Amino acid sequence: MLIEQYQVIRAAVIDAGYASEIEWAEGVKAPENAEDFAGEAIWVILCSGMKEQIARKISDKVWGAIREGQPVRSVFGHDGKASAIETIWRDRERLFQSFKLANDKVEFCQRLPWIGGITKWHLAKNYGVDCAKPDIHLSRLATHYRTTPANLCATLAKASGDRIATVDLVIWRACNLEIIKTRQLSHDHNI
């Protein structure tokens, strides 16, 4: 992808009302407390395998249950995710301390319940690590350009002045909004 293409895509994401997400990605930092640490992990768990818009709706219910001291399972029917969320919330202080001491933050993320080989990158980004998440959209786009998600984002970050994590977010949001249609990449060379 050329830097000019990225700039057009970035402008379209801003025009669609997502400038605040780009601003957030440019300034995201490591969590300052155990609640923020757990909140980011819970968000990534909720997002795994579903559209962000659906995860938002479920998130409100999950946080309502947590605030009321109710089991997450009472509002969210996915037993594996509910159990992981409850574990992370219950153990947030200990896990946060371990995170602060971890030399490799990305690998630490994968040791959390329900965080896997791809979602560890999402969580690490939300914890301030400047990296790209090789999700389905970014992977398809990188394959189209005969590179890796990490290289694609790093190259565009260097050329644009954005963080790697910001480039990742811009591309992901563009795919989420269908500004970029990754399913059509094999047919469209003018992205």
N, C-alpha and C positions, 0 to 999 in steps of 0.2 A: 504494500500500500504506500502510495506517495504521501508526503507530508501535506500536500495541497488537498488530497482526498480526506485525510484525517481532519484538517482544519474545517472543511465543509461539513463533515459529519459532526464535529464538535459544535459548530455554530447551529446546526439543526437540532441537536440535543438541547442547547441553551434556549433556542426559539420555542422548543416544545415545553419549556417551563422547568428545566432541570439544572439550572445554573447553580443552585444551592448544593446539589450533589457533587458537582465538579469542585466547588469551593471546599466542601467537606473533604473530598479526596485529596485535595492539595494540602490540607492542614491536619489530616488525621494523625493522632498521636497514640502512644501506648495508653491503656487504661490506667487511671489514677487510683482506682479503688476496686474492691472486690465486687461491688454491685455492677459497675460498668463492665468489668471483666466478664462476669456471668451473663450480663445482658447481651453482649456481643456474641458470645457462644450460643446463647439461646436463639438469637436471631438467625444465625447461620444454620443451626439445626432446623429451625422452622422453614428456612428457604430451600433446604436441600431437597431436590427433586420436585419442586413446585414453582409456579410463577410467583414472583415477588408480590404481586397484587393480592393473591390468595393468602400468602404468608402474612401479610399485613392484617387481614381480617382475623386470622387465627391467633396472631400475636396478642391482639387486644383481649381475647378470651383467656389466653394462657396467663397473661400478666394479671388479669382480674383474679384468677384462681390463686396465683402465687401471693398476691396482696392479701387475700382473704384466708390464706393458710389452707386452702383446699387442694386436693390432689390434682395435678395437671390432667390426669386421665379423665377427670370429671367433665372436662371441657374440650378435650382433644383425644380423638379415638385412635391415634397411632401409638400403640404401646411402647415400641422401641424409642421413638422420639420423646414421648412423655417421660419415660424412665430416665433418659439421658438428661432432660431438662431438670427434672427433680434432683438428680445427683449433682449436677453442676451448681444448682442454686444452693442445695444443702451444704456442699463442700467448697463454696466459693472462696472463703478466706484462705483455706489451705491451697487450693488450686492457684489462686492469684499470687500467693507467695512463691509457689513453685515456678510459675510463669516468669516472675521478675528475676529469678535466679537462673533460668534456662539460657544456655549459650545459643542454642538454635531454636528460635521462637517458632519457626514453621514446623519443625519436627515435634516440638512440644504440643502444638495445636492438635496434631494427629493422635496424640495419646489421650485426648479428651473423648468421652463417650459420644458416639454417633458422628464424629469428625473423621473423615476418610482422606484418601489420597488427593482428591480435588478440593474438597471443602476446607482442608487445612490451609490452602492458599487464600481462600475467601476470608477465613477467620484471621489469618496473619495480616492480611490487608487491613481488616477492620481494627486490628491491634497496632497499626502504624507501620508495619513492615512494607517497604516499597517493592512490591512484587505483583505478578500477574496470576490470575486464577485461570487455569486451562479448562474452562467450562466448554460446553458443546459449541456455543456460538464462536468463542474466540479460537477454539481448536479448528473449526471448519474454516474460519477466515484465514488463520495461519497456514493451514494446509493449502488453501487456494493460492496463497502467495509463496508457497514452498519454503516455509520457515516454521518455527515453533512459536507458540503463544508468547513465551518469555522474550524471544528475540524480536518478534514483531512489536511488542509493547516497548521494549528497551530502545529499539531504533526510532520509533515515533516519539518517545519521550525525549531522547537526545535532540532530535530535530525540532521539537515543539517547545521544549522547556518545561513541559508538564512532567509530573512524577510518573513512573511506570504504572503505579496503581491508579492514577488518574486516567491514563490512556486506556487501561483495562476497563475502568468504569464507563468511560465515554463509549467505547466499542460495545460493551455489554448493554448499556442503556439504548444505544442505537439499534441493536438487534431486538431488544425487548419491545421497542416502539415500532419495529419493522421499518426503520429508516434504512437499515441494512437487512437484507433478507438472505440469511446464510443458507437456507435450503435451495436457493437458486444460484449459488456460486458457480456451479459447474457450467451454467449457461450464460452467465453475465460476467464479462471481464471488465466492466466499467464501474466498478464499485467506487 
